[in-house]
Amino acid sequence: MKVVIEQGGIAPGGLNFDCKVRRESTELRDMFISHIGAMDSMARGLRIAAKMIGDGILSKYVKARYSSFDSGIGAKIASGEATLEDCEKYSEENGEPARISGQQEHYENMVNYYV
């Protein structure tokens, strides 16, 4: 839902709610109830996403994580201006990049805080 908000809605597409007979839920009433539950989940997700975006915490960390694309060779790559030769030259001059943690667990826990 965060992506839906950041993209300004779902147009021109939409959301697909799949419904099929499974397990022991075989009545039309079961499908109706499952759709209600799905819509409730979507509404809850939308509220959570709006709060996450409003707080700005996650976007701050994502911006910091990808800050190397704001200048230098990173900006050239991001804009599509860098050639393969530019990248080769950069790696020859700068050597192997330092391994930096993606901190996935930290980000997952930040999202889980909202859920």
C-alpha positions as CSV (number, residue, x, y, z in Angstrom):
1,M,0.0,0.0,0.0
2,K,3.0,2.3,0.5
3,V,3.7,2.0,-3.2
4,V,0.1,2.8,-4.1
5,I,0.3,6.0,-2.0
6,E,3.7,7.0,-3.4
7,Q,2.5,6.4,-7.0
8,G,-0.6,8.6,-6.4
9,G,-3.2,5.7,-6.5
10,I,-3.8,2.6,-8.5
11,A,-4.8,4.1,-11.9
12,P,-4.8,3.1,-14.6
13,G,-4.6,-0.5,-13.2
14,G,-6.3,-1.7,-10.1
15,L,-6.1,-4.4,-7.4
16,N,-6.9,-8.0,-8.0
17,F,-8.7,-10.0,-5.4
18,D,-8.4,-13.6,-6.1
19,C,-11.2,-15.9,-5.0
20,K,-11.3,-19.7,-5.4
21,V,-12.7,-22.7,-3.6
22,R,-10.2,-24.2,-1.3
23,R,-9.9,-26.1,2.0
24,E,-13.3,-26.6,3.5
25,S,-14.6,-23.1,2.6
26,T,-16.9,-24.0,-0.3
27,E,-20.0,-21.8,0.1
28,L,-20.6,-18.5,-1.6
29,R,-20.8,-17.0,2.0
30,D,-17.2,-18.1,2.5
31,M,-16.0,-16.2,-0.5
32,F,-18.0,-13.2,0.5
33,I,-16.4,-13.2,4.0
34,S,-12.9,-13.7,2.6
35,H,-13.4,-10.6,0.4
36,I,-14.5,-8.6,3.5
37,G,-11.4,-9.8,5.3
38,A,-9.2,-8.9,2.4
39,M,-10.7,-5.4,2.1
40,D,-10.2,-4.9,5.9
41,S,-6.6,-5.9,5.5
42,M,-6.1,-3.6,2.6
43,A,-7.6,-0.7,4.6
44,R,-5.4,-1.4,7.6
45,G,-2.4,-1.6,5.3
46,L,-3.3,1.7,3.7
47,R,-3.5,3.4,7.1
48,I,-0.2,1.9,8.2
49,A,1.5,2.9,4.9
50,A,0.2,6.5,5.3
51,K,1.7,6.6,8.8
52,M,5.0,5.2,7.7
53,I,5.2,7.8,4.9
54,G,4.1,10.6,7.2
55,D,6.7,9.7,9.8
56,G,9.4,9.6,7.1
57,I,11.7,7.3,9.1
58,L,12.0,4.6,6.4
59,S,12.5,7.0,3.5
60,K,15.3,8.7,5.5
61,Y,17.2,5.5,5.8
62,V,16.6,4.5,2.2
63,K,17.9,7.9,1.1
64,A,21.0,7.4,3.2
65,R,21.5,3.8,1.9
66,Y,21.5,4.9,-1.7
67,S,23.3,8.3,-1.2
68,S,26.2,7.1,-3.4
69,F,23.9,7.6,-6.4
70,D,23.6,11.3,-5.6
71,S,27.1,12.3,-6.9
72,G,30.1,11.1,-8.8
73,I,30.0,7.8,-10.7
74,G,26.8,6.8,-8.9
75,A,24.9,9.8,-10.3
76,K,26.2,9.0,-13.8
77,I,25.0,5.4,-13.5
78,A,21.6,6.4,-12.1
79,S,21.1,8.9,-14.9
80,G,22.2,6.5,-17.6
81,E,25.1,8.6,-18.6
82,A,27.9,6.2,-17.5
83,T,29.3,3.8,-20.0
84,L,30.7,0.4,-19.3
85,E,34.1,1.9,-19.9
86,D,33.4,4.6,-17.3
87,C,32.5,1.9,-14.8
88,E,35.6,-0.2,-15.7
89,K,37.9,2.9,-15.3
90,Y,36.3,3.7,-11.9
91,S,36.7,0.2,-10.6
92,E,40.4,0.1,-11.8
93,E,41.1,3.4,-10.0
94,N,39.2,2.7,-6.8
95,G,39.6,-1.0,-6.4
96,E,37.1,-3.3,-4.7
97,P,34.4,-1.5,-2.8
98,A,34.0,-1.9,0.9
99,R,31.4,-4.3,2.0
100,I,28.6,-2.4,3.6
101,S,25.7,-4.1,5.4
102,G,22.3,-3.7,3.8
103,Q,20.8,-3.8,7.3
104,Q,17.8,-5.7,6.1
105,E,16.8,-6.9,9.6
106,H,16.8,-3.4,10.8
107,Y,14.5,-2.2,8.0
108,E,12.2,-5.3,8.4
109,N,11.9,-4.5,12.1
110,M,11.1,-0.8,11.4
111,V,8.2,-2.0,9.1
112,N,7.1,-4.6,11.7
113,Y,6.9,-1.8,14.3
114,Y,4.1,-0.2,12.3
115,V,2.3,-3.5,11.6
